[in-house]
Amino acid sequence: MMGRDKEFLNTRYASHYYGDIVRRLFFIAGLIMLITLPTFKQLLPVPTFVSIFAILVVGFLAGLTNPLQKWVMALNTGISLIGLITFEYHAVTGYDNLRDPLFWINQGLAFIFFFALYYSTKTVRGAILRE
């Protein structure tokens, strides 16, 4: 563990840092999108490269998440919000029946991004209060 990380862990702010949870949620969301893209690409309302770019962004941010960079925390919050809105919108508007697997994938991803939004917002709030 690096020196600055050790110092961070000894501060009061450490109890308000949920970036590790956000990182896991982003990683899981990225995996779900990556695994399901080949099967459902023809049903998606965007070109395939947009989906691949979204997977890369989520994976990239999962890797960048750390307790020392507030801009990454804020970006995680924004991406969580975009992910929640996007996937919940497509779950609701594309809903046909409970047997539709794309509905459940979209609803599950919206669920993941909802929790990512909650924890990333708590992390940003803790960083702001620390100042």
N, CA, C and O of each residue as an XYZ file, in Angstrom:
524
protein
N       0.848     -1.172      0.000
C       0.000      0.000      0.000
C       0.893      1.235      0.000
O       1.891      1.283      0.719
N       0.540      2.225     -0.799
C       1.344      3.428     -0.932
C       1.144      4.329      0.277
O       0.165      4.180      1.008
N       2.050      5.247      0.488
C       2.026      6.128      1.644
C       0.776      6.962      1.753
O       0.174      7.048      2.824
N       0.370      7.591      0.634
C      -0.824      8.441      0.669
C      -2.075      7.617      0.940
O      -3.001      8.093      1.597
N      -2.112      6.384      0.440
C      -3.265      5.525      0.707
C      -3.341      5.159      2.182
O      -4.431      5.094      2.750
N      -2.191      4.918      2.804
C      -2.176      4.609      4.236
C      -2.668      5.805      5.041
O      -3.429      5.652      5.996
N      -2.221      7.006      4.643
C      -2.668      8.212      5.332
C      -4.183      8.363      5.201
O      -4.869      8.723      6.158
N      -4.682      8.087      4.017
C      -6.116      8.197      3.780
C      -6.896      7.271      4.696
O      -7.906      7.667      5.277
N      -6.428      6.041      4.824
C      -7.141      5.063      5.629
C      -7.200      5.461      7.097
O      -8.053      4.979      7.841
N      -6.296      6.338      7.511
C      -6.277      6.773      8.900
C      -7.128      8.016      9.133
O      -7.216      8.483     10.269
N      -7.747      8.558      8.111
C      -8.548      9.763      8.272
C     -10.002      9.420      8.520
O     -10.446      8.292      8.308
N     -10.727     10.424      8.973
C     -12.164     10.260      9.203
C     -12.915     10.063      7.898
O     -13.972      9.433      7.874
N     -12.372     10.598      6.816
C     -12.999     10.500      5.499
C     -13.133      9.054      5.041
O     -14.045      8.732      4.280
N     -12.248      8.184      5.487
C     -12.273      6.788      5.052
C     -13.625      6.143      5.338
O     -14.052      5.252      4.603
N     -14.300      6.578      6.392
C     -15.602      5.986      6.714
C     -16.689      6.447      5.743
O     -17.778      5.874      5.721
N     -16.402      7.484      4.933
C     -17.369      7.980      3.950
C     -16.979      7.604      2.527
O     -17.581      8.102      1.576
N     -16.002      6.750      2.365
C     -15.549      6.358      1.033
C     -16.167      5.014      0.663
O     -15.951      4.012      1.345
N     -16.936      5.003     -0.420
C     -17.593      3.790     -0.896
C     -17.152      3.443     -2.315
O     -17.838      2.711     -3.029
N     -16.006      3.973     -2.710
C     -15.512      3.746     -4.055
C     -15.255      2.286     -4.376
O     -15.408      1.871     -5.525
N     -14.868      1.503     -3.383
C     -14.637      0.077     -3.632
C     -15.933     -0.629     -4.023
O     -15.924     -1.535     -4.855
N     -17.044     -0.211     -3.421
C     -18.344     -0.782     -3.776
C     -18.733     -0.348     -5.186
O     -19.213     -1.154     -5.982
N     -18.520      0.938     -5.488
C     -18.837      1.462     -6.820
C     -17.998      0.734     -7.871
O     -18.498      0.372     -8.936
N     -16.725      0.527     -7.562
C     -15.837     -0.187     -8.484
C     -16.378     -1.578     -8.792
O     -16.403     -1.989     -9.952
N     -16.807     -2.300     -7.774
C     -17.361     -3.648     -7.977
C     -18.650     -3.607     -8.790
O     -18.860     -4.436     -9.676
N     -19.503     -2.647     -8.488
C     -20.765     -2.520     -9.218
C     -20.518     -2.198    -10.692
O     -21.167     -2.767    -11.570
N     -19.583     -1.288    -10.963
C     -19.235     -0.969    -12.348
C     -18.644     -2.183    -13.047
O     -18.960     -2.448    -14.206
N     -17.803     -2.910    -12.360
C     -17.190     -4.098    -12.950
C     -18.263     -5.134    -13.308
O     -18.236     -5.713    -14.394
N     -19.194     -5.358    -12.400
C     -20.279     -6.317    -12.650
C     -21.154     -5.843    -13.805
O     -21.518     -6.633    -14.676
N     -21.496     -4.546    -13.815
C     -22.319     -4.007    -14.909
C     -21.596     -4.165    -16.245
O     -22.205     -4.560    -17.239
N     -20.309     -3.858    -16.269
C     -19.536     -4.000    -17.496
C     -19.493     -5.442    -17.977
O     -19.606     -5.703    -19.174
N     -19.331     -6.374    -17.052
C     -19.328     -7.793    -17.414
C     -20.676     -8.229    -17.984
O     -20.727     -8.937    -18.990
N     -21.747     -7.814    -17.354
C     -23.082     -8.168    -17.847
C     -23.274     -7.621    -19.255
O     -23.754     -8.325    -20.144
N     -22.898     -6.362    -19.454
C     -23.055     -5.762    -20.787
C     -22.182     -6.483    -21.812
O     -22.617     -6.732    -22.937
N     -20.966     -6.814    -21.427
C     -20.033     -7.493    -22.332
C     -20.528     -8.886    -22.708
O     -20.450     -9.282    -23.871
N     -21.029     -9.619    -21.741
C     -21.496    -10.988    -21.972
C     -22.783    -11.016    -22.801
O     -22.962    -11.894    -23.645
N     -23.669    -10.062    -22.559
C     -24.968    -10.099    -23.242
C     -24.994     -9.360    -24.576
O     -25.928     -9.548    -25.356
N     -24.010     -8.537    -24.857
C     -24.013     -7.762    -26.099
C     -24.103     -8.624    -27.356
O     -24.923     -8.321    -28.223
N     -23.305     -9.681    -27.500
C     -23.410    -10.466    -28.738
C     -24.800    -11.057    -28.974
O     -25.236    -11.171    -30.119
N     -25.483    -11.425    -27.921
C     -26.800    -12.048    -28.057
C     -27.895    -11.040    -28.395
O     -28.808    -11.349    -29.161
N     -27.807     -9.836    -27.825
C     -28.905     -8.879    -27.939
C     -28.582     -7.660    -28.793
O     -29.378     -6.721    -28.828
N     -27.450     -7.640    -29.479
C     -27.048     -6.440    -30.225
C     -28.087     -6.016    -31.261
O     -28.258     -4.821    -31.500
N     -28.772     -6.956    -31.871
C     -29.759     -6.605    -32.899
C     -31.007     -5.955    -32.298
O     -31.784     -5.333    -33.023
N     -31.209     -6.089    -30.999
C     -32.381     -5.511    -30.340
C     -32.100     -4.144    -29.704
O     -33.020     -3.476    -29.235
N     -30.833     -3.734    -29.690
C     -30.475     -2.487    -29.022
C     -30.783     -1.283    -29.903
O     -30.653     -1.353    -31.125
N     -31.191     -0.184    -29.283
C     -31.570      1.002    -30.051
C     -30.375      1.856    -30.503
O     -30.567      2.906    -31.118
N     -29.171      1.425    -30.211
C     -27.966      2.175    -30.590
C     -27.039      1.264    -31.393
O     -27.140      0.041    -31.306
N     -26.138      1.860    -32.173
C     -25.162      1.035    -32.900
C     -24.260      0.265    -31.933
O     -24.079      0.665    -30.783
N     -23.713     -0.818    -32.406
C     -22.867     -1.680    -31.570
C     -21.678     -0.933    -30.986
O     -21.306     -1.169    -29.836
N     -21.072     -0.028    -31.766
C     -19.892      0.675    -31.253
C     -20.233      1.553    -30.044
O     -19.377      1.773    -29.187
N     -21.472      2.057    -29.963
C     -21.890      2.843    -28.795
C     -21.940      1.941    -27.558
O     -21.518      2.347    -26.475
N     -22.449      0.735    -27.718
C     -22.496     -0.219    -26.603
C     -21.091     -0.601    -26.155
O     -20.812     -0.677    -24.958
N     -20.207     -0.842    -27.122
C     -18.822     -1.200    -26.781
C     -18.142     -0.037    -26.070
O     -17.417     -0.239    -25.096
N     -18.375      1.180    -26.557
C     -17.797      2.362    -25.915
C     -18.301      2.485    -24.475
O     -17.520      2.796    -23.576
N     -19.596      2.246    -24.245
C     -20.159      2.316    -22.900
C     -19.514      1.275    -21.982
O     -19.218      1.565    -20.823
N     -19.301      0.076    -22.497
C     -18.632     -0.973    -21.712
C     -17.220     -0.534    -21.351
O     -16.781     -0.724    -20.217
N     -16.509      0.050    -22.307
C     -15.145      0.527    -22.049
C     -15.130      1.639    -21.004
O     -14.266      1.648    -20.127
N     -16.068      2.569    -21.086
C     -16.132      3.671    -20.115
C     -16.371      3.139    -18.710
O     -15.699      3.552    -17.766
N     -17.321      2.229    -18.569
C     -17.636      1.674    -17.243
C     -16.434      0.897    -16.692
O     -16.090      1.027    -15.517
N     -15.805      0.097    -17.542
C     -14.622     -0.644    -17.102
C     -13.454      0.265    -16.764
O     -12.743      0.036    -15.785
N     -13.257      1.293    -17.574
C     -12.178      2.256    -17.346
C     -12.379      2.979    -16.012
O     -11.439      3.131    -15.232
N     -13.611      3.422    -15.760
C     -13.884      4.111    -14.495
C     -13.779      3.181    -13.296
O     -13.373      3.607    -12.215
N     -14.136      1.936    -13.476
C     -13.951      0.974    -12.375
C     -12.477      0.904    -11.999
O     -12.127      0.861    -10.819
N     -11.625      0.894    -13.007
C     -10.193      0.836    -12.745
C      -9.615      2.125    -12.191
O      -8.638      2.086    -11.443
N     -10.194      3.270    -12.541
C      -9.687      4.564    -12.071
C     -10.146      4.931    -10.667
O      -9.533      5.777    -10.014
N     -11.205      4.311    -10.204
C     -11.798      4.690     -8.920
C     -10.783      4.547     -7.796
O     -10.171      3.495     -7.615
N     -10.618      5.637     -7.044
C      -9.696      5.649     -5.909
C     -10.114      6.744     -4.940
O     -10.898      7.622     -5.300
N      -9.603      6.702     -3.719
C     -10.033      7.669     -2.708
C      -9.363      9.034     -2.805
O      -9.694      9.925     -2.023
N      -8.442      9.224     -3.729
C      -7.673     10.461     -3.762
C      -8.070     11.426     -4.864
O      -7.639     12.579     -4.843
N      -8.865     11.003     -5.812
C      -9.223     11.874     -6.928
C     -10.724     12.151     -6.928
O     -11.534     11.283     -7.252
N     -11.074     13.380     -6.557
C     -12.491     13.747     -6.464
C     -13.152     13.786     -7.833
O     -14.346     13.511     -7.943
N     -12.412     14.117     -8.866
C     -13.016     14.191    -10.202
C     -13.498     12.819    -10.653
O     -14.504     12.718    -11.356
N     -12.788     11.755    -10.255
C     -13.229     10.400    -10.604
C     -14.500     10.064     -9.824
O     -15.411      9.431    -10.359
N     -14.559     10.485     -8.568
C     -15.767     10.250     -7.766
C     -16.973     10.932     -8.411
O     -18.052     10.348     -8.509
N     -16.773     12.181     -8.851
C     -17.863     12.925     -9.493
C     -18.253     12.280    -10.824
O     -19.436     12.193    -11.152
N     -17.269     11.836    -11.580
C     -17.547     11.176    -12.849
C     -18.301      9.869    -12.628
O     -19.206      9.536    -13.393
N     -17.934      9.131    -11.591
C     -18.666      7.901    -11.251
C     -20.134      8.203    -10.965
O     -21.017      7.445    -11.365
N     -20.390      9.304    -10.275
C     -21.763      9.686     -9.978
C     -22.523      9.991    -11.264
O     -23.660      9.555    -11.440
N     -21.891     10.740    -12.156
C     -22.534     11.069    -13.428
C     -22.803      9.848    -14.289
O     -23.885      9.719    -14.862
N     -21.831      8.952    -14.386
C     -22.009      7.736    -15.184
C     -23.077      6.839    -14.557
O     -23.854      6.207    -15.273
N     -23.119      6.781    -13.235
C     -24.164      6.001    -12.552
C     -25.546      6.545    -12.886
O     -26.475      5.779    -13.144
N     -25.680      7.855    -12.880
C     -26.957      8.482    -13.204
C     -27.351      8.203    -14.651
O     -28.496      7.849    -14.929
N     -26.410      8.362    -15.565
C     -26.690      8.082    -16.979
C     -27.069      6.614    -17.174
O     -28.016      6.306    -17.897
N     -26.334      5.714    -16.533
C     -26.624      4.283    -16.639
C     -28.000      3.940    -16.105
O     -28.741      3.179    -16.728
N     -28.347      4.500    -14.950
C     -29.656      4.246    -14.358
C     -30.773      4.736    -15.279
O     -31.723      4.001    -15.550
N     -30.662      5.958    -15.753
C     -31.702      6.516    -16.629
C     -31.811      5.703    -17.917
O     -32.913      5.359    -18.345
N     -30.676      5.398    -18.529
C     -30.675      4.685    -19.809
C     -31.307      3.300    -19.684
O     -32.221      2.961    -20.436
N     -30.823      2.507    -18.743
C     -31.301      1.128    -18.644
C     -32.727      1.033    -18.109
O     -33.489      0.164    -18.533
N     -33.096      1.917    -17.182
C     -34.472      1.875    -16.688
C     -35.434      2.356    -17.771
O     -36.528      1.807    -17.907
N     -35.052      3.357    -18.530
C     -35.893      3.829    -19.635
C     -36.159      2.696    -20.626
O     -37.298      2.480    -21.042
N     -35.100      1.976    -21.000
C     -35.266      0.893    -21.977
C     -35.987     -0.322    -21.380
O     -36.650     -1.066    -22.103
N     -35.860     -0.521    -20.081
C     -36.617     -1.606    -19.446
C     -38.110     -1.285    -19.470
O     -38.930     -2.152    -19.771
N     -38.455     -0.052    -19.156
C     -39.865      0.335    -19.092
C     -40.479      0.437    -20.488
O     -41.566     -0.089    -20.727
N     -39.793      1.107    -21.406
C     -40.380      1.297    -22.748
C     -40.339      0.032    -23.589
O     -41.171     -0.140    -24.481
N     -39.391     -0.855    -23.324
C     -39.288     -2.074    -24.112
C     -39.975     -3.261    -23.488
O     -39.888     -4.378    -23.998
N     -40.666     -3.021    -22.374
C     -41.320     -4.118    -21.659
C     -42.470     -4.689    -22.480
O     -43.383     -3.969    -22.886
N     -42.405     -5.997    -22.715
C     -43.502     -6.703    -23.371
C     -44.133     -7.707    -22.418
O     -45.352     -7.760    -22.259
N     -43.279     -8.497    -21.790
C     -43.763     -9.468    -20.808
C     -42.599     -9.872    -19.910
O     -41.443     -9.550    -20.184
N     -42.921    -10.571    -18.854
C     -41.888    -10.956    -17.882
C     -40.941    -12.020    -18.407
O     -39.931    -12.314    -17.767
N     -41.244    -12.595    -19.545
C     -40.359    -13.617    -20.123
C     -39.286    -13.020    -21.024
O     -38.389    -13.734    -21.472
N     -39.364    -11.743    -21.291
C     -38.407    -11.077    -22.173
C     -37.053    -10.938    -21.462
O     -36.951    -10.180    -20.498
N     -36.016    -11.652    -21.916
C     -34.722    -11.572    -21.237
C     -34.081    -10.189    -21.317
O     -33.360     -9.796    -20.400
N     -34.329     -9.442    -22.394
C     -33.753     -8.095    -22.497
C     -34.335     -7.165    -21.437
O     -33.635     -6.291    -20.925
N     -35.603     -7.348    -21.110
C     -36.209     -6.575    -20.023
C     -35.450     -6.815    -18.719
O     -35.108     -5.867    -18.012
N     -35.187     -8.081    -18.404
C     -34.514     -8.407    -17.149
C     -33.065     -7.931    -17.123
O     -32.558     -7.530    -16.075
N     -32.405     -7.974    -18.267
C     -31.031     -7.458    -18.333
C     -31.041     -5.953    -18.096
O     -30.256     -5.440    -17.298
N     -31.933     -5.246    -18.792
C     -32.020     -3.794    -18.596
C     -32.415     -3.441    -17.167
O     -31.866     -2.509    -16.579
N     -33.366     -4.184    -16.613
C     -33.808     -3.911    -15.243
C     -32.688     -4.216    -14.246
O     -32.492     -3.468    -13.289
N     -31.966     -5.291    -14.462
C     -30.843     -5.626    -13.589
C     -29.735     -4.588    -13.651
O     -29.168     -4.219    -12.623
N     -29.424     -4.115    -14.856
C     -28.396     -3.079    -14.994
C     -28.856     -1.771    -14.360
O     -28.053     -1.064    -13.752
N     -30.142     -1.440    -14.496
C     -30.670     -0.243    -13.829
C     -30.531     -0.378    -12.312
O     -30.186      0.585    -11.627
N     -30.798     -1.557    -11.802
C     -30.660     -1.847    -10.373
C     -29.205     -1.638     -9.923
O     -28.954     -1.004     -8.898
N     -28.262     -2.168    -10.686
C     -26.837     -2.015    -10.360
C     -26.438     -0.544    -10.382
O     -25.761     -0.068     -9.471
N     -26.855      0.173    -11.420
C     -26.489      1.589    -11.511
C     -27.190      2.429    -10.449
O     -26.664      3.469    -10.050
N     -28.372      2.002     -9.977
C     -29.031      2.688     -8.870
C     -28.161      2.622     -7.610
O     -27.947      3.634     -6.942
N     -27.668      1.435     -7.295
C     -26.801      1.300     -6.126
C     -25.472      2.024     -6.333
O     -24.936      2.607     -5.391
N     -24.941      1.993     -7.542
C     -23.710      2.735     -7.828
C     -23.935      4.233     -7.636
O     -23.061      4.929     -7.120
N     -25.100      4.730     -8.047
C     -25.429      6.144     -7.857
C     -25.489      6.485     -6.374
O     -24.952      7.505     -5.941
N     -26.134      5.641     -5.613
C     -26.250      5.873     -4.168
C     -24.868      5.941     -3.516
O     -24.565      6.896     -2.801
N     -24.039      4.938     -3.759
C     -22.734      4.893     -3.104
C     -21.759      5.937     -3.647
O     -20.936      6.457     -2.893
N     -21.837      6.245     -4.921
C     -20.937      7.270     -5.443
C     -21.346      8.646     -4.928
O     -20.486      9.496     -4.693
N     -22.644      8.878     -4.749
C     -23.109     10.148     -4.184
C     -22.653     10.284     -2.733
O     -22.235     11.362     -2.311
N     -22.732      9.205     -1.977
C     -22.246      9.239     -0.591
C     -20.743      9.531     -0.546
O     -20.270     10.225      0.353
N     -20.004      9.005     -1.507
C     -18.575      9.236     -1.559
C     -18.275     10.701     -1.893
O     -17.418     11.319     -1.262
N     -18.974     11.248     -2.875
C     -18.777     12.653     -3.225
C     -19.157     13.557     -2.044
O     -18.448     14.514     -1.732
N     -20.266     13.245     -1.402
C     -20.679     14.026     -0.237
C     -19.603     13.988      0.841
O     -19.289     15.021      1.432
N     -19.034     12.820      1.106
C     -17.968     12.713      2.099
C     -16.744     13.514      1.712
O     -16.106     14.118      2.575
N     -16.400     13.535      0.430
C     -15.246     14.310     -0.037
C     -15.504     15.799      0.127
O     -14.594     16.545      0.489
N     -16.728     16.245     -0.134
C     -17.062     17.656      0.007
C     -17.044     18.054      1.480
O     -16.521     19.114      1.826
N     -17.602     17.226      2.342
C     -17.624     17.520      3.774
C     -16.232     17.510      4.392
O     -15.971     18.194      5.381
N     -15.346     16.725      3.794
C     -13.966     16.642      4.298
C     -13.280     18.005      4.187
O     -12.462     18.375      5.030
N     -13.627     18.740      3.134
C     -13.023     20.061      2.937
C     -13.620     21.010      3.926
O     -13.260     22.187      3.946
